[in-house]
Amino acid sequence: MTADVCIVGGGFSGIATALSLAERGYTVVVLEAQRIGWGASGRNGGQMIAGISGEHRIESQLGEAGRKLLADIRYLGNDIIESRVERHQIRCDLKRGWMEVAARPRHMQALRAYVDERLAAGDGDDLELVEPADMERVIGSRLYHGAMVDRRSGHLHPLNLCLGEARAAAGLGVEIFEESPVTDVVGGDRPFAATAQGRVEAASIVLAGMMEPKFETGPLNGLLFPTGSYIVATEPLPERVAREINPQDLAVADSNVVLDYFRLSADRRLLFGGRCNYSNRDPRDIRATLRPRLTQVFPQLEGVALDYAWGGKIDIVLTRVPAIGRREPNVYYMQGYCGHGVNATHIAGQIVADAIGGTMEKLDLFEKIRHVRLPVGQFLGNQMLALGMLYYRLRDLL
Ligand SMILES: Cc1cc2nc3c(=O)[nH]c(=O)nc-3n(C[C@H](O)[C@H](O)[C@H](O)COP(=O)(O)OP(=O)(O)OC[C@H]3O[C@@H](n4cnc5c(N)ncnc54)[C@H](O)[C@@H]3O)c2cc1C
């Protein structure tokens, strides 16, 4: 079959791009190896956080152009999500309000500096600092040394968002094929993506999200190192307890590099996520590993039932800047959001859709980023990354 654009991957990257393209009148085919949202997009913590990872690196490498880029895109993903949720009536429990809590006193200084910087740049109106003595107003935990609330970020049910956007895309004519693993992607004069059943010929191909190493050639070689992140969901909490631990129903992430993140679901479960180990292997018992962290943050939840536990892979690039660009002139890629992908995938989808339409400005900037590569193969690279994470965890604890 033929289309203007063939997208490989049916997570946020693929579906957000498909929707951006379909809104502009392109014919689009999405090929997904499993089910829509099966990867990180359907498993994540649902924290919709402004900006993208690696902002300091973007500023230091691109200077003024980088600062302008960051200001332009900071809330772009959030805005796209909010407008799609409204336009397509997607039921994904979207709520505004996200908070970074200072795990160490020195982290509060960094939050203050960040808010000052944003206020000086004229876009800090949605940020609010919470002083250590005032923390009870925002969280029922004594563990933290202050916080920053971002009222324009928030949280949502990620799988329902992904499925809702896929439905909206299908409504605009996007053809979505599940259980269709792509086995080959060829650029050149007659680009196509092949599956066991056939091929899609398209003017442009988009590798949307983390792919198997065989597709990670050229600029993607040695770039991406997946690492595990895990979440537990408690039993539904009594309203009084939910209000006590999270009185403003905020999504919360702490300021450590190897961080804890949590929020309440619409049915008042605490979804508590974090990293379980530094071996880069899935833990044998996610509940047993995450429970001590959960009760350290909220001792009042000692003994609470953990009804669900799951994990997924976070796509880490060493520079922390998402990798958005072209493997060949008509084969695009987008990946490496470093655990910060709800907003960033939607930004990337728009940037790639713009580029396919001939507006290259933002894609060009991302392509200029000099990434760090590990020319050591996936296994060794993952072990090195695990060691690096352990280093950061120890540093967090100091
Ligand atoms: C446990 C966890 C918690 C997280 N929490 C947050 C959070 O709270 N906030 C946040 O912003 N980010 C979070 N993230 C990160 C975020 O989920 C990801 O950055 C984002 O979902 C990436 O979307 P994606 O579409 O690029 O990748 P994915 O969702 O992984 O989608 C890629 C898709 O491509 C498909 N695919 C792969 N190879 C092929 C092939 N050969 N042919 C066809 N299809 C293929 C896969 O099946 C998959 O469905 C979290 C991640 C994890 C794992």
The ligand as an SDF file (V2000), in Angstrom:
LIG
                    3D

 53 58  0  0  0  0  0  0  0  0999 V2000
    7.5930    3.2580   33.8600 C   0  0  0  0  0  0  0  0  0  0  0  0
    7.7210    4.5480   33.0940 C   0  0  0  0  0  0  0  0  0  0  0  0
    7.2640    5.7280   33.6570 C   0  0  0  0  0  0  0  0  0  0  0  0
    7.3520    6.9240   32.9470 C   0  0  0  0  0  0  0  0  0  0  0  0
    6.7880    8.0440   33.4870 N   0  0  0  0  0  0  0  0  0  0  0  0
    6.7590    9.1830   32.7570 C   0  0  0  0  0  0  0  0  0  0  0  0
    6.0550   10.3070   33.2480 C   0  0  0  0  0  0  0  0  0  0  0  0
    5.4310   10.2670   34.3030 O   0  0  0  0  0  0  0  0  0  0  0  0
    6.0770   11.4520   32.5110 N   0  0  0  0  0  0  0  0  0  0  0  0
    6.7390   11.5160   31.3100 C   0  0  0  0  0  0  0  0  0  0  0  0
    6.7350   12.5830   30.6840 O   0  0  0  0  0  0  0  0  0  0  0  0
    7.3660   10.4310   30.7890 N   0  0  0  0  0  0  0  0  0  0  0  0
    7.3800    9.2730   31.4670 C   0  0  0  0  0  0  0  0  0  0  0  0
    7.9650    8.1660   30.9450 N   0  0  0  0  0  0  0  0  0  0  0  0
    8.5650    8.2400   29.6040 C   0  0  0  0  0  0  0  0  0  0  0  0
    7.4980    8.1880   28.5020 C   0  0  0  0  0  0  0  0  0  0  0  0
    6.5900    7.1670   28.7750 O   0  0  0  0  0  0  0  0  0  0  0  0
    8.1790    7.9410   27.1500 C   0  0  0  0  0  0  0  0  0  0  0  0
    9.1720    8.9130   26.9310 O   0  0  0  0  0  0  0  0  0  0  0  0
    7.2020    7.9840   25.9860 C   0  0  0  0  0  0  0  0  0  0  0  0
    6.0870    7.1710   26.2300 O   0  0  0  0  0  0  0  0  0  0  0  0
    7.8960    7.5590   24.7120 C   0  0  0  0  0  0  0  0  0  0  0  0
    6.9130    7.3720   23.7210 O   0  0  0  0  0  0  0  0  0  0  0  0
    7.3120    6.7070   22.3570 P   0  0  0  0  0  0  0  0  0  0  0  0
    6.1210    6.6870   21.4880 O   0  0  0  0  0  0  0  0  0  0  0  0
    8.5270    7.3750   21.8290 O   0  0  0  0  0  0  0  0  0  0  0  0
    7.7650    5.2360   22.7440 O   0  0  0  0  0  0  0  0  0  0  0  0
    6.8530    3.9770   23.0760 P   0  0  0  0  0  0  0  0  0  0  0  0
    5.6540    4.3320   23.8300 O   0  0  0  0  0  0  0  0  0  0  0  0
    7.7540    2.9570   23.6680 O   0  0  0  0  0  0  0  0  0  0  0  0
    6.3480    3.5070   21.6440 O   0  0  0  0  0  0  0  0  0  0  0  0
    7.1900    2.9270   20.6990 C   0  0  0  0  0  0  0  0  0  0  0  0
    6.3420    1.8880   19.9770 C   0  0  0  0  0  0  0  0  0  0  0  0
    7.0750    1.4020   18.8740 O   0  0  0  0  0  0  0  0  0  0  0  0
    6.7330    0.0580   18.7000 C   0  0  0  0  0  0  0  0  0  0  0  0
    7.7770   -0.5750   17.9080 N   0  0  0  0  0  0  0  0  0  0  0  0
    9.0710   -0.7920   18.2480 C   0  0  0  0  0  0  0  0  0  0  0  0
    9.6990   -1.4220   17.2420 N   0  0  0  0  0  0  0  0  0  0  0  0
    8.7810   -1.5830   16.2430 C   0  0  0  0  0  0  0  0  0  0  0  0
    8.8180   -2.1740   14.9590 C   0  0  0  0  0  0  0  0  0  0  0  0
    9.9250   -2.7670   14.4910 N   0  0  0  0  0  0  0  0  0  0  0  0
    7.6950   -2.1710   14.1960 N   0  0  0  0  0  0  0  0  0  0  0  0
    6.5640   -1.5800   14.6520 C   0  0  0  0  0  0  0  0  0  0  0  0
    6.4690   -1.0350   15.8750 N   0  0  0  0  0  0  0  0  0  0  0  0
    7.5720   -1.0250   16.6580 C   0  0  0  0  0  0  0  0  0  0  0  0
    6.6490   -0.4830   20.1280 C   0  0  0  0  0  0  0  0  0  0  0  0
    5.8500   -1.6550   20.1860 O   0  0  0  0  0  0  0  0  0  0  0  0
    6.0090    0.6990   20.8540 C   0  0  0  0  0  0  0  0  0  0  0  0
    4.6030    0.5680   20.9650 O   0  0  0  0  0  0  0  0  0  0  0  0
    7.9330    6.9520   31.6400 C   0  0  0  0  0  0  0  0  0  0  0  0
    8.4140    5.7650   31.0750 C   0  0  0  0  0  0  0  0  0  0  0  0
    8.3100    4.5780   31.7870 C   0  0  0  0  0  0  0  0  0  0  0  0
    8.8010    3.3110   31.1440 C   0  0  0  0  0  0  0  0  0  0  0  0
  1  2  1  0
  2  3  1  0
  2 52  2  0
  3  4  2  0
  4  5  1  0
  4 50  1  0
  5  6  2  0
  6  7  1  0
  6 13  1  0
  7  8  2  0
  7  9  1  0
  9 10  1  0
 10 11  2  0
 10 12  1  0
 12 13  2  0
 13 14  1  0
 14 15  1  0
 14 50  1  0
 15 16  1  0
 16 17  1  0
 16 18  1  0
 18 19  1  0
 18 20  1  0
 20 21  1  0
 20 22  1  0
 22 23  1  0
 23 24  1  0
 24 25  2  0
 24 26  1  0
 24 27  1  0
 27 28  1  0
 28 29  2  0
 28 30  1  0
 28 31  1  0
 31 32  1  0
 32 33  1  0
 33 34  1  0
 33 48  1  0
 34 35  1  0
 35 36  1  0
 35 46  1  0
 36 37  1  0
 36 45  1  0
 37 38  2  0
 38 39  1  0
 39 40  1  0
 39 45  2  0
 40 41  1  0
 40 42  2  0
 42 43  1  0
 43 44  2  0
 44 45  1  0
 46 47  1  0
 46 48  1  0
 48 49  1  0
 50 51  2  0
 51 52  1  0
 52 53  1  0
M  END
$$$$
